[in-house]
Amino acid sequence: MTDYTRDWMLFLAGAIGFGIIVVVLAVRTPEYRALGIAFFALLALFGLSMGIGDGFGLGSWMLIYLGILGILALVFFKPVKKVK
């Protein structure tokens, strides 16, 4: 495994982990919703720009896919109401 491949695997793992944290925060509190949408939009745009620059490989498609799924999750899932 090359250093380049290992770096991309670590980056994707970090993006997935941070994305899960952002989605959980955004579902629990509506204030984090805009932050989450901005994060996933930047993730998708980064994947798109990487794909245009280097050719659309697996890494760029995964970033685009994660970005779109994250945006859809934050737009369509409503925040959980707290039970008192």
C-alpha positions in Angstrom: 0.0 0.0 0.0 1.4 3.4 -1.0 1.5 6.4 1.3 -0.9 8.1 -1.0 -3.5 5.3 -0.6 -3.0 5.1 3.1 -3.5 8.9 3.5 -6.7 8.8 1.5 -8.0 5.9 3.6 -7.3 7.9 6.8 -8.9 11.0 5.3 -12.1 9.1 4.3 -12.2 7.5 7.8 -11.9 10.9 9.4 -14.5 12.4 7.2 -16.9 9.5 7.9 -16.3 9.8 11.7 -16.6 13.6 11.8 -19.7 13.4 9.6 -21.4 11.0 12.0 -20.7 13.3 14.9 -22.1 16.3 12.9 -25.3 14.4 12.0 -25.8 13.3 15.6 -25.4 16.9 16.8 -27.6 18.3 14.1 -30.4 15.8 14.8 -30.3 16.5 18.5 -30.0 20.3 18.2 -31.3 22.4 15.3 -28.5 25.0 15.8 -25.9 22.6 14.3 -28.0 21.9 11.2 -26.4 24.7 9.1 -22.9 23.7 10.2 -23.6 20.1 9.1 -25.0 21.1 5.8 -22.0 23.4 5.2 -19.6 20.6 6.2 -21.2 18.0 3.8 -21.4 20.6 1.0 -17.7 21.3 1.3 -17.0 17.6 1.4 -19.0 17.0 -1.8 -17.3 20.0 -3.5 -13.9 18.8 -2.5 -14.7 15.4 -4.0 -15.9 17.0 -7.2 -12.8 19.2 -7.5 -10.6 16.3 -6.8 -12.4 14.2 -9.4 -12.1 16.9 -12.0 -8.4 17.4 -11.3 -7.3 13.7 -11.0 -10.0 11.8 -12.8 -13.0 10.4 -11.0 -11.6 7.6 -8.9 -13.1 5.8 -5.9 -12.0 8.4 -3.4 -13.7 11.3 -5.2 -16.9 9.4 -5.7 -17.0 8.4 -2.0 -16.6 12.1 -1.0 -19.3 13.2 -3.3 -21.6 10.3 -2.1 -20.9 11.1 1.6 -21.6 14.8 1.0 -24.9 14.3 -0.8 -26.1 11.7 1.8 -25.1 14.0 4.7 -27.0 16.9 3.2 -30.1 14.8 2.5 -30.0 13.4 6.0 -29.8 16.9 7.5 -32.5 18.4 5.3 -35.1 15.6 5.6 -34.6 14.3 9.2 -36.3 16.6 11.7 -34.6 17.2 15.1 -35.7 15.0 17.9 -38.1 16.6 20.4 -36.9 16.4 24.0 -39.4 14.7 26.3 -39.8 16.4 29.6 
